[in-house]
Amino acid sequence: MTRAFPFEPAFVSETLLREAAEPASALAAAGVAIEHDAPNPGEGLRRLVRFFGEKGLLRLVTDARFGGAHERMSSIGLCLVRERLGHASPLVELAFAMQGLGSYPMTLAASEHGSSDAAEVWLPKVVRGEAVAAFALTEAQAGTDLGGLATSAVRRGDAYVLTGEKRFISNAGVADVYVVFARTEDGKVSAFAVDARSEGLSVRPQAVLGGHPIGEVVLDGVVVPEAMRLGAEGRGMALALGTLHRFRPTVGAAALGFAQRALDESVAHVSSRHQFGAPLSELPLVQAKLGEMACELEAARLLVYRAAAAIDAGGDRGEVARKGSMAKLVATEGAQKVIDAAVQLHGGAGVLTTGIVARLYEEVRALRIYEGTNDVQKILIARELLR
Ligand SMILES: Cc1cc2nc3c(=O)[nH]c(=O)nc-3n(C[C@H](O)[C@H](O)[C@H](O)COP(=O)(O)OP(=O)(O)OC[C@H]3O[C@@H](n4cnc5c(N)ncnc54)[C@H](O)[C@@H]3O)c2cc1C
């Protein structure tokens, strides 16, 4: 059973619902078919990206001047799509989300700087689904503490030479373009659009829970033209943090999609599974569990769309960031609880690896870690209170 989006009307306009959620709903089912048809997750992901590009869905990941649907990328639009696709399949959702995360530093740099060769070259391809994007920030000594970032960018004439290793990079080995964050000789961080075919760039796959394509990206003296630097030298950290700020509530939206699916599957299961001569749904403890799951989900949904609306409206950055951190924290923690309850309600069927509920259980875990761990979100919220 698929429910309509029970949104707070003040946060989500009818137009956005039509533009984002309706096509996403229509495309989700087709996307799942593509995913299941592909021989491996990387191949599935590339085909999904092409498909979403052809259908116009990727117009939501950038601004109008680069082929985007809105003058400025709409956070609510992204959340609507991520929630809907997340309901259909975590891999389908990831294929969409990474086109946004992986390319947004280019959009941001171009909007700050007035123009950007990297944005002109790559964003139209990202929007058409012809290029897969990746965001390469994390390193062995630069996880939560980005002060440890060690990848270097040494100026050589009108180019830079990049050397270092990134890890936990989603889409590694599948991407056509990596936005790489590296330190120039003055110690500041700059961002670069690096063509995946560049000499000296290689990928070591990593395996995480779920079917997420991910890996280490090794840069061994990769030459990147100066024109592929995003914005001014030294703007890299601001672009990285600005991108994460923009995408944080959307991670919560993906979690809502996963959790809504788990709840829908649970309602269907307890209605059809009979024990003691009656459906499980007639047991008061089962009903109580469903009630708790629904409350967890709806409370998180309000925080997610409130945060997205705050980003779209602008305003005090600290206040907007606090709402984004709350949304990511509450929605991903809540989704974990809802999905765990769904596994329990399914009994043995809940841990069958062929089932969607077990798959959601595996996939939801990383959402509490990436784009700023949930522990760090708590600290950011507290800092804002203490400001
Ligand atoms: C599936 C997946 C996909 C990812 N995709 C990408 C990607 O596409 N691009 C990219 O650049 N990165 C990506 N990452 C990396 C991710 O952003 C990092 O894993 C995350 O920022 C945490 O860094 P870390 O793993 O080094 O953990 P650490 O920073 O070592 O943290 C370990 C633990 O210590 C806690 N901790 C650290 N500092 C503090 C503190 N100050 N106060 C309290 N607790 C603290 C953390 O909360 C955590 O619980 C991905 C990770 C995963 C799991």
The ligand as an SDF file (V2000), in Angstrom:
LIG
                    3D

 53 58  0  0  0  0  0  0  0  0999 V2000
   27.6400    4.7530    3.3080 C   0  0  0  0  0  0  0  0  0  0  0  0
   28.5200    5.9640    3.4190 C   0  0  0  0  0  0  0  0  0  0  0  0
   28.5980    6.8570    2.3540 C   0  0  0  0  0  0  0  0  0  0  0  0
   29.4530    7.9540    2.4120 C   0  0  0  0  0  0  0  0  0  0  0  0
   29.5640    8.7710    1.3260 N   0  0  0  0  0  0  0  0  0  0  0  0
   30.4680    9.7860    1.3350 C   0  0  0  0  0  0  0  0  0  0  0  0
   30.6810   10.5810    0.1630 C   0  0  0  0  0  0  0  0  0  0  0  0
   30.0250   10.3890   -0.8680 O   0  0  0  0  0  0  0  0  0  0  0  0
   31.6270   11.5530    0.2020 N   0  0  0  0  0  0  0  0  0  0  0  0
   32.3700   11.8040    1.3130 C   0  0  0  0  0  0  0  0  0  0  0  0
   33.2210   12.6940    1.2780 O   0  0  0  0  0  0  0  0  0  0  0  0
   32.1910   11.0640    2.4500 N   0  0  0  0  0  0  0  0  0  0  0  0
   31.2610   10.0660    2.4810 C   0  0  0  0  0  0  0  0  0  0  0  0
   31.0760    9.3010    3.6110 N   0  0  0  0  0  0  0  0  0  0  0  0
   31.9060    9.5480    4.7760 C   0  0  0  0  0  0  0  0  0  0  0  0
   31.1310   10.1350    5.9660 C   0  0  0  0  0  0  0  0  0  0  0  0
   30.7690   11.4450    5.7180 O   0  0  0  0  0  0  0  0  0  0  0  0
   32.0240    9.9400    7.2160 C   0  0  0  0  0  0  0  0  0  0  0  0
   32.0600    8.5520    7.4650 O   0  0  0  0  0  0  0  0  0  0  0  0
   31.4970   10.7000    8.4100 C   0  0  0  0  0  0  0  0  0  0  0  0
   31.6650   12.0850    8.2420 O   0  0  0  0  0  0  0  0  0  0  0  0
   32.2070   10.2780    9.7090 C   0  0  0  0  0  0  0  0  0  0  0  0
   33.5770   10.3010    9.5480 O   0  0  0  0  0  0  0  0  0  0  0  0
   34.4350    9.0160   10.0040 P   0  0  0  0  0  0  0  0  0  0  0  0
   33.8720    7.8310    9.3480 O   0  0  0  0  0  0  0  0  0  0  0  0
   35.8620    9.3290    9.7740 O   0  0  0  0  0  0  0  0  0  0  0  0
   34.1670    8.8740   11.5570 O   0  0  0  0  0  0  0  0  0  0  0  0
   34.9050    9.6500   12.7510 P   0  0  0  0  0  0  0  0  0  0  0  0
   34.9740   11.1100   12.4640 O   0  0  0  0  0  0  0  0  0  0  0  0
   36.1700    8.9380   13.0920 O   0  0  0  0  0  0  0  0  0  0  0  0
   33.8620    9.4300   13.9300 O   0  0  0  0  0  0  0  0  0  0  0  0
   33.7900    8.2010   14.6750 C   0  0  0  0  0  0  0  0  0  0  0  0
   32.8240    8.4090   15.8330 C   0  0  0  0  0  0  0  0  0  0  0  0
   33.2930    9.4690   16.6870 O   0  0  0  0  0  0  0  0  0  0  0  0
   32.2740   10.4320   16.8530 C   0  0  0  0  0  0  0  0  0  0  0  0
   32.8320   11.7690   16.9190 N   0  0  0  0  0  0  0  0  0  0  0  0
   33.8060   12.3130   16.1450 C   0  0  0  0  0  0  0  0  0  0  0  0
   34.0390   13.5820   16.5220 N   0  0  0  0  0  0  0  0  0  0  0  0
   33.1950   13.8540   17.5350 C   0  0  0  0  0  0  0  0  0  0  0  0
   32.9510   15.0010   18.3550 C   0  0  0  0  0  0  0  0  0  0  0  0
   33.6120   16.1470   18.1690 N   0  0  0  0  0  0  0  0  0  0  0  0
   32.0400   14.8990   19.3230 N   0  0  0  0  0  0  0  0  0  0  0  0
   31.3440   13.7470   19.5080 C   0  0  0  0  0  0  0  0  0  0  0  0
   31.5130   12.6330   18.7650 N   0  0  0  0  0  0  0  0  0  0  0  0
   32.4190   12.7070   17.8090 C   0  0  0  0  0  0  0  0  0  0  0  0
   31.4090   10.3160   15.5880 C   0  0  0  0  0  0  0  0  0  0  0  0
   30.1020   10.8170   15.8230 O   0  0  0  0  0  0  0  0  0  0  0  0
   31.4190    8.8220   15.3700 C   0  0  0  0  0  0  0  0  0  0  0  0
   30.4460    8.2190   16.1870 O   0  0  0  0  0  0  0  0  0  0  0  0
   30.2040    8.2020    3.5870 C   0  0  0  0  0  0  0  0  0  0  0  0
   30.0940    7.3220    4.6660 C   0  0  0  0  0  0  0  0  0  0  0  0
   29.2750    6.2170    4.5990 C   0  0  0  0  0  0  0  0  0  0  0  0
   29.1990    5.3040    5.7780 C   0  0  0  0  0  0  0  0  0  0  0  0
  1  2  1  0
  2  3  1  0
  2 52  2  0
  3  4  2  0
  4  5  1  0
  4 50  1  0
  5  6  2  0
  6  7  1  0
  6 13  1  0
  7  8  2  0
  7  9  1  0
  9 10  1  0
 10 11  2  0
 10 12  1  0
 12 13  2  0
 13 14  1  0
 14 15  1  0
 14 50  1  0
 15 16  1  0
 16 17  1  0
 16 18  1  0
 18 19  1  0
 18 20  1  0
 20 21  1  0
 20 22  1  0
 22 23  1  0
 23 24  1  0
 24 25  2  0
 24 26  1  0
 24 27  1  0
 27 28  1  0
 28 29  2  0
 28 30  1  0
 28 31  1  0
 31 32  1  0
 32 33  1  0
 33 34  1  0
 33 48  1  0
 34 35  1  0
 35 36  1  0
 35 46  1  0
 36 37  1  0
 36 45  1  0
 37 38  2  0
 38 39  1  0
 39 40  1  0
 39 45  2  0
 40 41  1  0
 40 42  2  0
 42 43  1  0
 43 44  2  0
 44 45  1  0
 46 47  1  0
 46 48  1  0
 48 49  1  0
 50 51  2  0
 51 52  1  0
 52 53  1  0
M  END
$$$$
